[in-house]
Amino acid sequence: MALYGAAASVLSGLEAHQGSLKTLVYSSRFQNVRQLYALVCETQRYSAVLDSVIRSAGLLETEKKLKPHLAKVLVYELLLGRGLRGGGRWKPVLSRHKARLQAEFARLKVKHCVSRNEDLLESTPGAVKVVQLPRFVRVNTLKTSLADTIDYLKREGYSYQGRASGLDELRALEGKRFVLDSLLPELLVFSAGTDFHKHPLYQAGHLILQDKASCLPAMLLAPPPGSHVIDACAAPGNKTSHLAALLKNRGKIFAFDLDAGRLAAMATLLTRAGVSCCEIANKDFLSVSPSDPRYRQVQYILLDPSCSGSGMVSRQLEEPGAFSPSQERLHALAGFQRRALSHALSFPALQRLVYSTCSVCQEENEDVVRDLLQQSLGAFRLVQALPLWPQRGLSTFPGAEHCIRASPEATLTGGFFVAVLERASGESPAPEPQLLAEGPVPSVAPKKKKRPRQKALPT
């Protein structure tokens, strides 16, 4: 009953705008936050469906002491979850109403001419339709190799299907089947809902749980080993660890963030991932002087500033209205983003910069890039990022199609925006990353005679 009571309290707090879903879950003091978070998310997804069933069954009229949010959680578990595993004194009450609730649920499906539970989200007014995305897992090459990771997973019973040929193959993933992403050479793709948080490879830092779109900024920045790089708004650190892997821990990453708590969590992540080339500073990037001698060799900057988060699929459940931020908030965020991008472009040795957001709003994306290109007076130009990427920047200014966008519908990722800027004159940085060549990928890489293979787990 503790789980269901905690979930009901979180739902009540969300409705009263007392905080985001994550904030309320972590402040609930319920021991298994992951279990609580999952239950609240799923109940929230089906909220309109559950309201309809509860209303049709007259549950709250009959059981006047049963609170609406608790009723919603219990009915979710009864009809859509794993069945009531607890429930305390309410379990026998729900059992008495089980047949009626099931009948109303079946009647709702007939009414909307659907057979699958998921299809009710399309047809029920007010239901939250959240696209189920594949689980993307980046192999951390600082600690292991792609071949060793695949071998380890195959020994655990996973079935490796080779390199993915397209999005349809990713949509069709189920069970323990997994593929290699068609674009990123160290990104494995599993079926939606696959959980690696307790997996030994994740806990040892060999795997990084990172959405494909979030992997694009570091890959497109492409700093060669030995480079000096700034990660301007670095926490929580997934992109930083990706940069370190590309650098092979050779060179220097200067990582800045204002949130001390997030930086502490980032330091733990980087230690677990074996990152040794990063210098973390609890500092506002805008206060970092481009003339400081420490940064005179910085040729690469990754700028992923604070944004509305309107492209994050989970935000639709966590914060009602997150997908449509107010104009006032967008104006304030875009102002900060312009200042941060202008500041980044002022570093004297800068050759290549990647600007990215997890926002789908034009004000934070194309508009910011357009204004800064105009401000730079031709000193920087937009690079055509990943020409074969299917979703391009909005055509709001000449060259905006060089930017890329990502979305659950078009790319099976979270919503994202990426722009690559290069200094228009001077020595060119690393070549633009391209799509992987077609053809099968071996499940085991050939052994090198003079170099021992890395282990999939620490010895």
Secondary structure, 3 states (H helix, E strand, C coil): CHHHHHHHHHHHHHHCCCCCHHHHHHCCCCCCHHHHHHHHHHHHHCHHHHHHHHHHHCHHHHCCCCCHHHHHHHHHHHHCCCCCCCCCCHHHHHHHHHHHHHHHHHHHHHHCCCCCCCCHHHHCCCCCCCCCCCEEEEECCCCCCHHHHHHHHHHCCCEEEEECCCHHHHHCCCCCEEEECCCCCCEEEECCCCCCCCCHHHHCCCEEECCHHHHHHHHHHCCCCCCEEEECCCCCCHHHHHHHHHHCCCCEEEEEECCHHHHHHHHHHHHHCCCCCEEEEECCHHHCCCCCHHHCCEEEEEECCCCCCCCCCCHHHHCCCCCCCCHHHHHHHHHHHHHHHHHHHCCCCCCEEEEEECCCCHHHCHHHHHHHHHHCCCCEEEECCCCCCCCECCCCCCCHHHCEEECHHHHCCCCEEEEEEEECCCCCCCCCCCCCCCCCCCCCCCCCCCCCCCCCCCC
